[in-house]
Amino acid sequence: MICIIRKNIMYGGAELLIERLAQTIASEGGKVVVVCDKLSATMKSRFIKGNICYVQIGNWYDSSSWRKMFEAMKIGRIITTWIHDYLYVDMVKYQLKINVPTIHYIITSNDLIVGKSISNQILHKLFYEYYRKIIMNMHSSGINIYMDEESVELPEKYYRIKLKKPIIQRLPYNCHKIDTSNVDDNRIPNFTILSIFRADLYIKGYVIGLLGGFPEFLKSHPNAYLELVTFGEDITKIEKIISQFNDRTKEHITLHGKMDYEDLDEVWKKASVYVGMGTTILDAADKGIIALPVAPYTELFCCEGLFSDNPMKITSAKEPYISGYSIIKKIYEMDKVHYLEGRVSSNKALMDYYDISETIDTIRQAHVSKTCIKRWTKVEMEIEKGFLKKDDSRNASRFEEMEDETNYDYGK
């Protein structure tokens, strides 16, 4: 049995990826269970509907709860998708003498960069050296599977290390080939720019640049419309930005809140071009929509090009800076033949690079030389618990917001 562990399962790209992995493993005849602490109502409903077996551990920090779980299930391999989940599970295995390999699938580019925000210089240096050794050990032991080249390059640069011969496996997706004989020019009569994202401007700040540049774009492209689908902690900041525009610009912007999948599907159908990052880029490509991956952790709307030009990247670099609107303008001005070819190319790029079956094979075949990464001390265990509890506190309000959710997709 394969056990996928993620402490807090809310609703976003990471959770939907876990769902896809579990469904595919089960569809191929494998046994799989998702283990978590907190589980949003939306994901619980989706797990039940999709016949996905899940277990909520009553007390995450009680080793006896973990012992009961391991004794009750014949687990052959564990998958984690967040570094602190991996580290804590490794501690539990060491403490309980559990001899089960763990694969850590790195699904966000900065996942392995730990302790960067610590302001105290002495503590920062201690944590830097501490986690540097752990990351190198994980890599050399065959534990890490990276989602792309950037998720390798960022920890290499931060820790000043070389991660030789990394195992790279693109984010898995249940791909659907579009009917090339039935592809429409979605720029007529309206040219609609669509973006679906979680309202977390620290990561998804690109929407500030997207909104900021729209009034000027609208002046020379009068049939342009901007549709935003979002919900989260920074929604009021986005509403405030829109409120400052003139009436004509406001008429061309639609801000959707919570949406069910039927309504969301109608929004997708209107999209002439998609702007975003992470798994929503794959969602767009699956529907044959030309997609622009943008840079995270910046308020600039910048991108390197189309997803179909470089399918290996579903986020963009901040530098060199290329305005997203300069690329959107080219899409607007394409002749019909080239626009339709762009839609087909977007879908083909997804099919060529993100087939979920390859991901499952990579996870199953990965050779892990160590079942526990190190001999954990009680002090180290308490430090990791501190990181997890801090994350619990940060996510508490988000779980409260999700109590009355239906099915909404706001990306990873």
C-alpha positions as CSV (number, residue, x, y, z in Angstrom):
1,M,0.0,0.0,0.0
2,I,1.1,3.5,-0.8
3,C,0.5,6.1,1.9
4,I,0.3,9.8,0.9
5,I,0.8,12.1,3.9
6,R,0.0,15.8,4.2
7,K,-0.8,17.3,7.6
8,N,-3.2,20.0,6.5
9,I,-5.4,19.3,3.5
10,M,-7.2,22.4,2.5
11,Y,-8.2,23.0,-1.1
12,G,-5.8,24.0,-3.9
13,G,-3.3,22.7,-6.4
14,A,-1.4,20.5,-3.9
15,E,-4.5,18.9,-2.6
16,L,-5.9,18.2,-6.1
17,L,-2.5,16.7,-7.1
18,I,-2.8,14.3,-4.2
19,E,-6.3,13.4,-5.3
20,R,-5.1,12.7,-8.8
21,L,-2.2,10.5,-7.5
22,A,-4.5,8.5,-5.3
23,Q,-7.2,8.0,-8.0
24,T,-4.6,6.9,-10.6
25,I,-2.8,4.5,-8.2
26,A,-6.2,2.9,-7.4
27,S,-7.3,2.8,-11.0
28,E,-4.2,0.8,-11.8
29,G,-5.0,-1.7,-9.2
30,G,-2.9,-0.4,-6.4
31,K,-3.8,0.2,-2.8
32,V,-3.5,3.8,-1.5
33,V,-4.5,5.8,1.6
34,V,-4.3,9.5,2.3
35,V,-3.3,10.4,5.8
36,C,-3.8,13.8,7.3
37,D,-4.6,15.8,10.4
38,K,-7.0,18.5,9.2
39,L,-9.2,18.0,6.2
40,S,-11.4,20.7,4.6
41,A,-15.0,19.9,3.9
42,T,-14.5,20.2,0.2
43,M,-11.7,17.7,0.0
44,K,-13.5,15.3,2.3
45,S,-16.5,15.4,0.0
46,R,-14.2,14.9,-3.1
47,F,-12.4,11.9,-1.4
48,I,-15.7,10.3,-0.6
49,K,-17.1,10.9,-4.1
50,G,-13.9,9.5,-5.6
51,N,-13.8,6.5,-3.3
52,I,-10.4,7.6,-2.0
53,C,-9.5,6.0,1.3
54,Y,-8.3,8.6,3.9
55,V,-7.4,8.6,7.6
56,Q,-7.4,11.6,9.9
57,I,-5.0,11.0,12.8
58,G,-6.6,12.2,16.0
59,N,-3.4,13.5,17.6
60,W,-0.7,14.3,15.1
61,Y,2.0,14.8,17.7
62,D,1.2,11.5,19.6
63,S,3.5,8.7,18.5
64,S,1.0,6.1,19.7
65,S,-1.5,7.3,17.1
66,W,1.1,6.7,14.4
67,R,2.0,3.4,15.8
68,K,-1.7,2.2,15.6
69,M,-1.8,3.4,12.0
70,F,1.3,1.6,10.9
71,E,0.2,-1.6,12.7
72,A,-3.2,-1.5,11.1
73,M,-2.0,-1.0,7.5
74,K,0.6,-2.8,5.4
75,I,2.3,0.3,4.1
76,G,5.1,-0.3,1.5
77,R,5.9,3.3,0.5
78,I,5.2,6.8,1.8
79,I,4.8,10.0,-0.3
80,T,5.1,13.5,1.2
81,T,4.7,16.8,-0.7
82,W,5.9,19.4,1.9
83,I,9.4,19.4,3.5
84,H,8.1,19.7,7.1
85,D,5.7,16.8,6.6
86,Y,8.6,14.7,5.3
87,L,10.9,15.6,8.2
88,Y,8.2,14.9,10.9
89,V,7.3,11.6,9.3
90,D,11.0,10.7,9.2
91,M,11.2,11.4,12.9
92,V,8.2,9.3,13.7
93,K,9.6,6.4,11.7
94,Y,12.9,6.7,13.6
95,Q,11.2,6.8,16.9
96,L,9.0,3.8,16.2
97,K,11.6,1.9,14.2
98,I,9.4,1.8,11.1
99,N,11.4,0.5,8.1
100,V,9.3,2.0,5.3
101,P,10.9,4.2,2.5
102,T,9.6,7.7,1.9
103,I,9.5,9.6,-1.4
104,H,9.5,13.3,-1.1
105,Y,7.8,14.8,-4.2
106,I,8.8,18.5,-4.4
107,I,5.8,20.3,-5.9
108,T,6.7,23.9,-5.1
109,S,9.9,25.4,-6.3
110,N,11.1,26.7,-2.9
111,D,10.0,23.8,-0.8
112,L,13.5,22.8,0.3
113,I,14.5,26.3,1.4
114,V,13.9,26.2,5.1
115,G,14.5,28.9,7.7
116,K,15.2,31.7,5.2
117,S,12.8,34.2,7.0
118,I,14.6,33.8,10.4
119,S,15.8,37.3,11.2
120,N,18.3,36.5,14.0
121,Q,21.6,36.1,12.3
122,I,23.0,33.5,14.7
123,L,19.8,31.3,14.5
124,H,19.7,31.8,10.7
125,K,23.2,30.5,10.3
126,L,22.5,27.5,12.6
127,F,19.3,26.6,10.7
128,Y,21.1,27.1,7.4
129,E,23.9,24.6,8.1
130,Y,21.4,22.2,9.8
131,Y,19.0,22.0,6.9
132,R,21.8,22.2,4.3
133,K,23.1,18.8,5.5
134,I,19.6,17.3,5.6
135,I,18.7,18.5,2.1
136,M,22.0,17.1,0.7
137,N,21.4,13.8,2.5
138,M,17.9,13.5,1.2
139,H,19.0,14.0,-2.3
140,S,22.0,11.6,-2.2
141,S,19.7,8.9,-0.7
142,G,17.3,9.1,-3.7
143,I,14.4,10.5,-1.6
144,N,13.7,13.6,-3.6
145,I,11.7,13.8,-6.8
146,Y,11.7,17.3,-8.3
147,M,8.8,18.8,-10.3
148,D,11.1,20.8,-12.6
149,E,14.6,22.3,-13.0
150,E,13.8,25.4,-10.9
151,S,13.0,23.3,-7.9
152,V,16.5,21.9,-8.2
153,E,18.2,25.2,-9.0
154,L,16.7,27.2,-6.1
155,P,18.0,25.0,-3.2
156,E,21.4,24.7,-5.1
157,K,21.7,28.5,-5.2
158,Y,20.5,29.0,-1.6
159,Y,22.6,26.3,0.1
160,R,25.5,26.6,-2.3
161,I,25.4,22.9,-3.2
162,K,25.3,20.8,-6.3
163,L,22.4,18.3,-6.5
164,K,23.8,15.8,-9.0
165,K,21.6,13.7,-11.4
166,P,18.3,14.9,-9.9
167,I,15.1,12.9,-10.6
168,I,12.8,15.3,-12.3
169,Q,9.1,14.4,-12.8
170,R,6.7,17.0,-14.0
171,L,3.5,17.5,-12.0
172,P,1.1,14.7,-13.0
173,Y,-2.2,15.5,-14.8
174,N,-5.1,13.4,-16.2
175,C,-4.7,14.8,-19.7
176,H,-7.5,15.0,-22.3
177,K,-6.7,15.5,-25.9
178,I,-8.8,18.1,-27.5
179,D,-10.7,17.6,-30.7
180,T,-8.5,19.6,-33.1
181,S,-11.4,19.7,-35.7
182,N,-13.6,21.6,-33.3
183,V,-11.4,24.4,-32.0
184,D,-12.9,27.9,-32.0
185,D,-11.4,31.3,-32.1
186,N,-12.2,32.4,-28.5
187,R,-11.2,36.0,-29.2
188,I,-14.5,36.8,-30.9
189,P,-16.6,38.8,-30.0
190,N,-14.7,39.4,-26.7
191,F,-11.1,39.0,-25.9
192,T,-11.2,37.5,-22.4
193,I,-8.1,37.3,-20.1
194,L,-8.8,34.7,-17.4
195,S,-6.9,34.1,-14.1
196,I,-7.9,31.7,-11.4
197,F,-5.9,31.9,-8.1
198,R,-5.9,31.9,-4.4
199,A,-6.1,35.5,-3.0
200,D,-2.7,35.3,-1.3
201,L,-0.8,38.3,-2.7
202,Y,2.5,37.3,-1.1
203,I,2.7,34.5,-3.6
204,K,0.2,35.5,-6.2
205,G,1.1,39.2,-6.3
206,Y,1.1,39.1,-10.1
207,V,-2.6,40.0,-10.1
208,I,-1.7,43.5,-8.9
209,G,0.4,44.0,-12.0
210,L,-2.3,42.3,-14.1
211,L,-5.0,44.7,-12.8
212,G,-2.6,47.7,-12.9
213,G,-1.9,47.3,-16.6
214,F,-5.4,46.5,-17.7
215,P,-6.8,50.0,-18.1
216,E,-4.0,50.9,-20.6
217,F,-4.5,47.7,-22.5
218,L,-8.2,48.3,-22.7
219,K,-7.7,51.7,-24.4
220,S,-6.2,50.1,-27.5
221,H,-8.1,46.8,-27.2
222,P,-11.7,47.9,-26.6
223,N,-13.2,44.4,-26.7
224,A,-10.8,43.2,-23.9
225,Y,-12.3,41.8,-20.7
226,L,-10.6,40.5,-17.5
227,E,-12.2,37.7,-15.5
228,L,-10.7,36.8,-12.1
229,V,-11.8,33.8,-10.0
230,T,-10.5,34.0,-6.5
231,F,-11.2,33.7,-2.8
232,G,-9.0,34.1,0.2
233,E,-7.4,36.3,2.8
234,D,-6.4,39.2,0.4
235,I,-9.7,39.5,-1.5
236,T,-10.5,42.9,0.0
237,K,-7.2,44.3,-1.3
238,I,-8.1,43.2,-4.8
239,E,-11.5,44.7,-4.5
240,K,-10.0,48.0,-3.4
241,I,-7.7,48.1,-6.5
242,I,-10.7,47.5,-8.8
243,S,-12.8,50.2,-7.0
244,Q,-10.3,52.9,-8.0
245,F,-10.8,52.3,-11.7
246,N,-13.2,54.4,-13.8
247,D,-16.6,53.1,-14.6
248,R,-15.7,51.9,-18.1
249,T,-12.8,49.9,-16.9
250,K,-14.9,48.4,-14.1
251,E,-17.5,47.2,-16.7
252,H,-14.7,45.2,-18.4
253,I,-13.6,43.4,-15.1
254,T,-15.5,40.6,-13.4
255,L,-14.4,39.4,-10.0
256,H,-15.8,36.0,-9.2
257,G,-15.8,34.7,-5.7
258,K,-16.7,31.1,-4.7
259,M,-17.8,29.1,-7.7
260,D,-19.0,25.5,-8.2
261,Y,-17.6,23.5,-11.1
262,E,-20.5,24.0,-13.5
263,D,-20.2,27.8,-13.3
264,L,-16.4,27.6,-13.4
265,D,-16.6,25.5,-16.6
266,E,-18.6,28.3,-18.3
267,V,-15.9,30.8,-17.3
268,W,-13.2,28.6,-18.9
269,K,-15.2,28.4,-22.1
270,K,-15.0,32.2,-22.5
271,A,-11.2,32.4,-22.0
272,S,-9.2,33.7,-24.9
273,V,-5.9,33.5,-22.9
274,Y,-5.1,32.2,-19.4
275,V,-2.7,33.9,-17.0
276,G,-1.6,32.1,-13.8
277,M,0.9,29.7,-12.3
278,G,1.2,26.1,-11.1
279,T,-1.5,23.5,-11.8
280,T,-4.0,26.0,-13.2
281,I,-1.7,26.4,-16.2
282,L,-2.2,22.7,-16.8
283,D,-6.0,23.1,-16.4
284,A,-5.9,25.7,-19.1
285,A,-3.8,23.6,-21.4
286,D,-6.1,20.6,-20.9
287,K,-8.9,22.8,-22.3
288,G,-6.8,23.9,-25.2
289,I,-6.4,27.5,-23.9
290,I,-3.2,29.4,-24.6
291,A,-1.5,29.9,-21.2
292,L,1.0,32.3,-19.8
293,P,2.9,31.1,-16.7
294,V,3.8,34.1,-14.4
295,A,6.3,34.7,-11.7
296,P,5.5,34.1,-8.1
297,Y,6.5,36.4,-5.2
298,T,6.3,39.6,-7.1
299,E,3.7,42.3,-7.8
300,L,4.9,42.5,-11.4
301,F,2.9,40.9,-14.2
302,C,5.9,39.3,-15.9
303,C,6.4,36.1,-17.8
304,E,8.9,34.4,-20.1
305,G,6.6,33.3,-22.8
306,L,3.8,30.8,-23.5
307,F,3.5,27.5,-21.7
308,S,3.7,25.7,-25.1
309,D,7.1,27.3,-25.8
310,N,8.6,25.9,-22.6
311,P,6.3,23.1,-21.2
312,M,8.9,22.3,-18.5
313,K,8.0,25.4,-16.5
314,I,4.6,26.3,-15.0
315,T,5.9,29.4,-13.3
316,S,8.1,32.2,-14.7
317,A,11.3,33.8,-13.6
318,K,11.2,37.5,-12.4
319,E,14.2,38.3,-14.6
320,P,14.7,39.2,-17.3
321,Y,11.5,41.2,-17.0
322,I,9.1,40.7,-19.8
323,S,5.7,42.4,-19.6
324,G,2.8,39.9,-19.7
325,Y,0.8,42.4,-21.6
326,S,3.4,42.5,-24.4
327,I,2.8,38.8,-25.0
328,I,-1.0,39.1,-24.6
329,K,-0.9,41.8,-27.3
330,K,0.7,39.4,-29.7
331,I,-2.0,36.8,-29.0
332,Y,-4.6,39.4,-29.6
333,E,-3.1,40.3,-33.0
334,M,-2.5,36.7,-34.2
335,D,-4.4,35.7,-37.4
336,K,-7.0,33.0,-36.9
337,V,-4.8,30.2,-38.2
338,H,-1.9,30.9,-35.8
339,Y,-4.3,31.4,-32.9
340,L,-5.9,28.1,-33.4
341,E,-2.5,26.4,-33.8
342,G,-1.6,28.0,-30.4
343,R,-4.6,26.4,-28.7
344,V,-3.6,23.0,-30.1
345,S,0.0,23.5,-29.2
346,S,-0.9,24.3,-25.6
347,N,-2.8,21.0,-25.3
348,K,-0.1,19.0,-27.0
349,A,2.5,20.3,-24.6
350,L,0.5,19.1,-21.7
351,M,0.0,15.7,-23.3
352,D,3.7,15.3,-24.0
353,Y,5.1,16.3,-20.6
354,Y,2.5,15.7,-17.8
355,D,1.1,12.2,-18.2
356,I,0.2,11.0,-14.7
357,S,1.1,7.4,-15.4
358,E,4.8,8.3,-15.8
359,T,4.7,10.0,-12.4
360,I,3.3,6.9,-10.7
361,D,5.9,4.7,-12.3
362,T,8.7,7.1,-11.2
363,I,7.4,7.0,-7.6
364,R,7.1,3.2,-7.5
365,Q,10.5,2.6,-9.1
366,A,12.6,5.2,-7.2
367,H,15.3,3.5,-5.2
368,V,15.6,5.0,-1.7
369,S,18.9,4.0,0.1
370,K,17.8,5.2,3.6
371,T,14.5,4.7,5.3
372,C,15.4,7.3,7.9
373,I,17.5,10.4,7.0
374,K,19.2,10.8,10.4
375,R,19.2,9.9,14.1
376,W,16.8,12.4,15.5
377,T,17.2,13.9,18.9
378,K,14.4,15.1,21.2
379,V,15.4,18.7,20.7
380,E,15.2,18.3,16.9
381,M,11.8,16.7,17.2
382,E,10.6,19.7,19.2
383,I,12.0,22.1,16.6
384,E,10.0,20.4,13.8
385,K,6.9,20.4,15.9
386,G,7.3,24.1,16.3
387,F,7.4,24.6,12.5
388,L,4.3,22.5,12.1
389,K,2.4,24.2,14.9
390,K,3.2,27.6,13.4
391,D,1.7,26.4,10.1
392,D,-1.3,25.2,12.0
393,S,-1.8,28.6,13.4
394,R,-1.4,30.3,10.0
395,N,-3.9,28.0,8.3
396,A,-6.6,28.0,11.1
397,S,-8.5,30.9,9.6
398,R,-8.4,29.3,6.1
399,F,-10.0,26.2,7.4
400,E,-12.7,28.3,9.0
401,E,-13.3,30.0,5.7
402,M,-13.7,26.6,4.0
403,E,-16.3,25.1,6.3
404,D,-19.1,26.1,4.0
405,E,-17.2,25.5,0.7
406,T,-18.6,23.5,-2.2
407,N,-16.2,22.9,-5.1
408,Y,-13.8,25.8,-5.9
409,D,-10.5,25.7,-7.6
410,Y,-8.0,28.5,-6.8
411,G,-4.8,26.9,-7.9
412,K,-1.6,25.6,-5.9
